[in-house]
């Protein structure tokens, strides 16, 4: 790769930077999915939209942290195997 001439630098980016960028890029998609699935249910339970948005935000953050951990663990297994 032109950006990462050293193999170790490229591997470090693939293990840590790429999963983080992937998780950040997918955050709006996860937010919309959770809003579509949980939004109507939460809207029936709460009278205002602020608690619904707070719960959806917390759920989105939790899902993204789990996705980030999954991607990092998968990346570590994949790149350690190919050394």
DRENFI-179935 format. One record per residue: x, y, z negated of N, C-alpha, C, O in turn; residue number from 1; residue in one letter. Coordinates in steps of 0.001 Angstrom, whole numbers, plus 500000, padded with zeros to 6 digits. Layout:
BEGIN
X, Y, Z, X, Y, Z, X, Y, Z, X, Y, Z, NUM, A
...
***
This chain:
BEGIN
500841, 498813, 500000, 500000, 500000, 500000, 500881, 501243, 500000, 501939, 501276, 499370, 1, X
500435, 502237, 500701, 501215, 503464, 500799, 501194, 504260, 499491, 502181, 504917, 499158, 2, X
500104, 504213, 498757, 499995, 504990, 497521, 500787, 504365, 496380, 501299, 505079, 495518, 3, X
500890, 503046, 496367, 501573, 502336, 495301, 502673, 501460, 495904, 502441, 500289, 496203, 4, X
503865, 502025, 496081, 504923, 501236, 496706, 505427, 500091, 495820, 505860, 499060, 496335, 5, X
505375, 500259, 494505, 505832, 499205, 493603, 504694, 498246, 493294, 503550, 498660, 493102, 6, X
505019, 496971, 493249, 504002, 495954, 493015, 503398, 496070, 491607, 502193, 495885, 491439, 7, X
504215, 496372, 490606, 503715, 496495, 489236, 502751, 497672, 489073, 501749, 497572, 488366, 8, X
503065, 498776, 489731, 502192, 499953, 489655, 500842, 499655, 490310, 499797, 500052, 489794, 9, X
500867, 498967, 491429, 499630, 498592, 492119, 498813, 497623, 491264, 497592, 497747, 491173, 10, X
499484, 496668, 490643, 498784, 495696, 489813, 498169, 496368, 488580, 497059, 496021, 488175, 11, X
498879, 497320, 487987, 498350, 498053, 486841, 497088, 498827, 487226, 496120, 498864, 486467, 12, X
497105, 499447, 488415, 495924, 500180, 488868, 494756, 499238, 489115, 493620, 499543, 488750, 13, X
495029, 498104, 489727, 493954, 497150, 490019, 493360, 496566, 488743, 492170, 496251, 488706, 14, X
494162, 496418, 487705, 493661, 495840, 486457, 492850, 496828, 485644, 491858, 496449, 485022, 15, X
493262, 498106, 485639, 492609, 499067, 484749, 491838, 500151, 485483, 490697, 500440, 485120, 16, X
492418, 500747, 486487, 491797, 501891, 487141, 490618, 501530, 488024, 489589, 502206, 488000, 17, X
490760, 500479, 488797, 489699, 500112, 489734, 488409, 499685, 489036, 487338, 500136, 489442, 18, X
488458, 498831, 487999, 487201, 498515, 487299, 486548, 499735, 486654, 485321, 499833, 486613, 19, X
487355, 500660, 486155, 486801, 501870, 485552, 486092, 502716, 486602, 484990, 503209, 486364, 20, X
486717, 502884, 487753, 486079, 503651, 488833, 484809, 502960, 489313, 483814, 503623, 489608, 21, X
484839, 501640, 489392, 483664, 500887, 489803, 482511, 501077, 488816, 481366, 501284, 489218, 22, X
482826, 501005, 487523, 481781, 501166, 486501, 481195, 502572, 486533, 479984, 502741, 486390, 23, X
482036, 503577, 486718, 481541, 504959, 486781, 480671, 505163, 488020, 479653, 505852, 487962, 24, X
481072, 504567, 489130, 480302, 504724, 490363, 478931, 504041, 490267, 477967, 504516, 490868, 25, X
478834, 502952, 489532, 477579, 502216, 489414, 476675, 502719, 488297, 475557, 502223, 488156, 26, X
477118, 503684, 487502, 476310, 504193, 486395, 474959, 504753, 486853, 473947, 504428, 486232, 27, X
474886, 505573, 487901, 473554, 506059, 488325, 472629, 504945, 488801, 471417, 505018, 488602, 28, X
473190, 503921, 489426, 472366, 502808, 489902, 471790, 502037, 488713, 470613, 501676, 488708, 29, X
472626, 501792, 487713, 472165, 501095, 486512, 471122, 501937, 485780, 470130, 501408, 485279, 30, X
471353, 503254, 485721, 470386, 504161, 485085, 469024, 504063, 485771, 467998, 503935, 485103, 31, X
469015, 504124, 487107, 467746, 504062, 487838, 467069, 502707, 487675, 465844, 502635, 487570, 32, X
467850, 501642, 487654, 467285, 500311, 487469, 466645, 500177, 486086, 465529, 499674, 485959, 33, X
467355, 500627, 485060, 466788, 500566, 483714, 465580, 501489, 483568, 464617, 501149, 482880, 34, X
465628, 502648, 484208, 464483, 503569, 484148, 463253, 502964, 484826, 462126, 503147, 484364, 35, X
463478, 502249, 485917, 462344, 501632, 486609, 461783, 500451, 485823, 460572, 500228, 485813, 36, X
462664, 499695, 485165, 462196, 498518, 484437, 461683, 498843, 483037, 460627, 498355, 482634, 37, X
462425, 499662, 482298, 462065, 499942, 480908, 461286, 501237, 480720, 460619, 501410, 479701, 38, X
461360, 502137, 481675, 460716, 503438, 481548, 459225, 503377, 481282, 458751, 504021, 480346, 39, X
458467, 502627, 482068, 457019, 502573, 481813, 456671, 501975, 480443, 455727, 502418, 479790, 40, X
457429, 500979, 480022, 457169, 500391, 478702, 457477, 501379, 477581, 456694, 501538, 476644, 41, X
458607, 502027, 477690, 458985, 502996, 476659, 458066, 504216, 476676, 457811, 504819, 475634, 42, X
457579, 504571, 477840, 456669, 505713, 477951, 455354, 505461, 477223, 454740, 506395, 476708, 43, X
454920, 504208, 477179, 453701, 503866, 476448, 453921, 503939, 474944, 452998, 504277, 474204, 44, X
455123, 503630, 474480, 455402, 503612, 473044, 455638, 504999, 472465, 455264, 505275, 471325, 45, X
456259, 505871, 473252, 456613, 507201, 472753, 455742, 508254, 473430, 455363, 508108, 474592, 46, X
455430, 509314, 472691, 454570, 510361, 473248, 455363, 511387, 474056, 454791, 512053, 474919, 47, X
456655, 511532, 473801, 457447, 512491, 474561, 458549, 511763, 475332, 458833, 510596, 475064, 48, X
459163, 512454, 476283, 460149, 511824, 477153, 461558, 511834, 476568, 462413, 511090, 477048, 49, X
461832, 512654, 475541, 463174, 512734, 474981, 463663, 511408, 474381, 464791, 511006, 474664, 50, X
462864, 510720, 473569, 463348, 509423, 473057, 463543, 508386, 474160, 464441, 507549, 474080, 51, X
462702, 508446, 475183, 462832, 507503, 476296, 464157, 507719, 477009, 464863, 506757, 477313, 52, X
464498, 508966, 477276, 465760, 509279, 477947, 466938, 508894, 477064, 467946, 508398, 477566, 53, X
466828, 509112, 475771, 467901, 508752, 474841, 468119, 507243, 474809, 469259, 506778, 474831, 54, X
467047, 506488, 474759, 467153, 505029, 474749, 467702, 504523, 476078, 468546, 503627, 476098, 55, X
467234, 505086, 477182, 467747, 504679, 478489, 469229, 505026, 478642, 469992, 504252, 479220, 56, X
469632, 506171, 478133, 471043, 506553, 478186, 471913, 505615, 477370, 472987, 505212, 477817, 57, X
471457, 505268, 476180, 472212, 504335, 475342, 472284, 502953, 475985, 473331, 502305, 475955, 58, X
471181, 502506, 476561, 471166, 501201, 477228, 472088, 501205, 478443, 472783, 500221, 478696, 59, X
472098, 502305, 479195, 472978, 502413, 480353, 474433, 502385, 479924, 475251, 501708, 480548, 60, X
474759, 503102, 478882, 476125, 503107, 478369, 476538, 501715, 477912, 477660, 501287, 478180, 61, X
475662, 501016, 477239, 475950, 499669, 476782, 476177, 498709, 477958, 477115, 497913, 477941, 62, X
475329, 498790, 478956, 475474, 497931, 480133, 476778, 498242, 480865, 477455, 497327, 481336, 63, X
477134, 499515, 480965, 478365, 499876, 481668, 479597, 499407, 480900, 480577, 498992, 481520, 64, X
479578, 499460, 479580, 480700, 498957, 478789, 480839, 497448, 478967, 481950, 496934, 479100, 65, X
479717, 496745, 478970, 479767, 495302, 479189, 480271, 494976, 480590, 481060, 494047, 480761, 66, X
479824, 495731, 481595, 480284, 495523, 482962, 481771, 495817, 483089, 482489, 495089, 483774, 67, X
482237, 496862, 482445, 483656, 497211, 482479, 484502, 496109, 481849, 485541, 495741, 482396, 68, X
484076, 495586, 480725, 484813, 494481, 480090, 484823, 493250, 480978, 485852, 492586, 481102, 69, X
483697, 492938, 481594, 483626, 491787, 482493, 484573, 491957, 483675, 485289, 491024, 484039, 70, X
484578, 493141, 484272, 485441, 493378, 485419, 486917, 493345, 485035, 487738, 492824, 485790, 71, X
487262, 493892, 483877, 488663, 493854, 483446, 489106, 492424, 483162, 490206, 492034, 483552, 72, X
488275, 491643, 482493, 488639, 490251, 482219, 488765, 489449, 483503, 489684, 488642, 483649, 73, X
487851, 489666, 484425, 487914, 488974, 485708, 489153, 489398, 486477, 489825, 488562, 487081, 74, X
489460, 490681, 486461, 490647, 491176, 487154, 491928, 490636, 486561, 492863, 490315, 487293, 75, X
491985, 490533, 485246, 493175, 489985, 484608, 493367, 488525, 484989, 494492, 488099, 485249, 76, X
492297, 487761, 485026, 492402, 486356, 485415, 492830, 486224, 486866, 493662, 485379, 487197, 77, X
492264, 487057, 487735, 492552, 486973, 489164, 493993, 487366, 489467, 494685, 486660, 490199, 78, X
494454, 488495, 488906, 495783, 488966, 489236, 496875, 488192, 488510, 497991, 488102, 489021, 79, X
496594, 487630, 487340, 497585, 486809, 486667, 497773, 485478, 487383, 498858, 484897, 487355, 80, X
496718, 485002, 488018, 496788, 483733, 488740, 497629, 483865, 490010, 498299, 482911, 490405, 81, X
497602, 485034, 490653, 498279, 485225, 491926, 499714, 485717, 491800, 500332, 486025, 492820, 82, X
500261, 485804, 490620, 501653, 486260, 490462, 502642, 485216, 490885, 503850, 485445, 490813, 83, X
***
